[in-house]
């Protein structure tokens, strides 16, 4: 099962997308959930991984940073490399995106997401994932409150 997860830098999960089976591309799933041509993401700043190439073209009003992709090897470019500036930009983006990856990893602490889910009803699968996201958010908020006191 795959889901689109949108999280904030404080690891708070703000969106859990629909379940998809098999090897569906991340960006295809996002475009199904947030149809192109509408003004989605216009008020948010964000970061995405390389699985979302073409995001800026599909959602031009969005302010989303995507890492630079290494060019393909070809006859004209036998040893493709990113410039040092592009590598530095990718490093800065990854320093922020790691928090989102940690929030997704926090969801996987719950074994039900890692093991085969044998229930046959799709709505139950989505509810389980939504409940786990809520538990992760609760855990993060309680951790913040403990640190403040």
Order of alpha helices (4+ residues) and beta strands (2+ residues): beta-beta-alpha-beta-alpha-beta-alpha-alpha-alpha
